[in-house]
Amino acid sequence: MVDLALLNKVTKGDKKKLKQYINLYLQVASETFEKMERNLTNQDWEQLRIHAHSLKPQMDYIGNSALKTALIDIEKAIIAGEVFEVHELFGRAYRLHESSARELTIIIGEF
């Protein structure tokens, strides 16, 4: 699910830096998904859109195009006013996040 090629390139394969960046991603992404869940509950669509948008660049570094697409879909639905779809889209994004977080945790455990 993840492809660390770009992050490997940026860190020049330095395992210590890779581990630091992955841990930072895991922390920030988890916190952002918690905020997004609160936004969803409170129907604060604009903040939900902003949080989804803020995570997109990180998907390039961890090589998770499926999650990036899910975040883009959340943004598009909110912009289009199709908030009835946002719950399902968030669920999909959250499951992808959880899956990639498990994979990344395994990867850094191997360093």
C-alpha positions as CSV (number, residue, x, y, z in Angstrom):
1,M,0.0,0.0,0.0
2,V,2.9,2.4,0.7
3,D,5.9,3.1,-1.6
4,L,8.7,4.8,0.2
5,A,10.7,5.5,-3.0
6,L,10.4,9.3,-2.8
7,L,11.1,9.3,1.0
8,N,14.1,7.0,0.4
9,K,15.4,9.5,-2.3
10,V,14.9,12.5,0.0
11,T,16.6,10.9,2.9
12,K,19.3,9.2,0.7
13,G,18.3,5.9,2.3
14,D,19.3,7.0,5.8
15,K,17.4,4.6,8.0
16,K,17.5,6.9,11.0
17,K,16.0,9.8,9.0
18,L,13.5,7.5,7.3
19,K,12.3,6.3,10.7
20,Q,12.0,9.9,12.0
21,Y,10.0,11.0,9.0
22,I,7.7,8.0,9.2
23,N,7.1,8.5,12.9
24,L,6.4,12.2,12.3
25,Y,3.9,11.2,9.6
26,L,2.2,8.7,11.8
27,Q,1.8,11.2,14.6
28,V,0.6,14.0,12.4
29,A,-1.8,11.9,10.3
30,S,-3.3,10.3,13.4
31,E,-3.9,13.6,15.0
32,T,-5.3,15.0,11.7
33,F,-7.7,12.1,11.3
34,E,-8.9,12.6,14.9
35,K,-9.7,16.3,14.0
36,M,-11.4,15.2,10.8
37,E,-13.6,12.8,12.7
38,R,-14.6,15.6,15.1
39,N,-15.3,17.9,12.1
40,L,-17.4,15.2,10.6
41,T,-19.4,14.8,13.8
42,N,-19.8,18.5,14.1
43,Q,-20.6,18.9,10.4
44,D,-17.8,21.4,10.1
45,W,-17.3,20.8,6.4
46,E,-14.9,23.6,5.8
47,Q,-12.4,22.5,8.5
48,L,-12.8,18.9,7.3
49,R,-11.9,20.0,3.8
50,I,-8.9,21.9,5.1
51,H,-7.6,19.0,7.1
52,A,-8.0,16.6,4.2
53,H,-6.2,19.1,2.0
54,S,-3.3,19.4,4.5
55,L,-2.6,15.7,4.4
56,K,-2.4,15.3,0.6
57,P,1.3,16.3,0.2
58,Q,2.4,13.8,2.8
59,M,0.8,11.0,0.7
60,D,3.4,11.6,-2.0
61,Y,6.2,11.0,0.5
62,I,4.8,7.8,1.9
63,G,3.7,6.7,-1.5
64,N,0.0,6.2,-0.7
65,S,-1.8,7.2,-3.9
66,A,-5.1,5.5,-2.8
67,L,-5.3,7.6,0.4
68,K,-4.4,10.8,-1.5
69,T,-7.3,10.0,-3.9
70,A,-9.6,9.5,-1.0
71,L,-8.6,12.8,0.5
72,I,-9.2,14.5,-2.8
73,D,-12.6,12.9,-3.1
74,I,-13.5,14.3,0.4
75,E,-12.4,17.8,-0.8
76,K,-14.4,17.6,-4.0
77,A,-17.6,16.4,-2.3
78,I,-17.4,19.2,0.2
79,I,-16.7,21.8,-2.5
80,A,-19.6,20.5,-4.5
81,G,-21.9,20.6,-1.5
82,E,-22.4,16.8,-1.6
83,V,-21.9,16.4,2.2
84,F,-24.1,13.3,2.2
85,E,-21.2,11.4,0.6
86,V,-18.6,12.7,3.0
87,H,-19.3,10.1,5.7
88,E,-18.6,7.2,3.4
89,L,-15.6,8.9,1.8
90,F,-14.2,9.6,5.3
91,G,-14.7,6.0,6.3
92,R,-12.7,4.9,3.2
93,A,-9.9,7.4,3.9
94,Y,-9.7,6.3,7.5
95,R,-9.5,2.6,6.6
96,L,-6.7,3.4,4.1
97,H,-4.9,5.5,6.8
98,E,-5.2,2.7,9.4
99,S,-3.9,0.1,6.9
100,S,-1.0,2.2,5.8
101,A,-0.2,3.1,9.5
102,R,0.1,-0.6,10.3
103,E,2.3,-1.2,7.3
104,L,4.6,1.7,8.2
105,T,4.8,0.6,11.8
106,I,6.0,-2.8,10.6
107,I,8.5,-1.2,8.2
108,I,10.1,1.0,10.9
109,G,10.2,-2.0,13.2
110,E,12.5,-3.7,10.6
111,F,15.1,-0.8,10.7
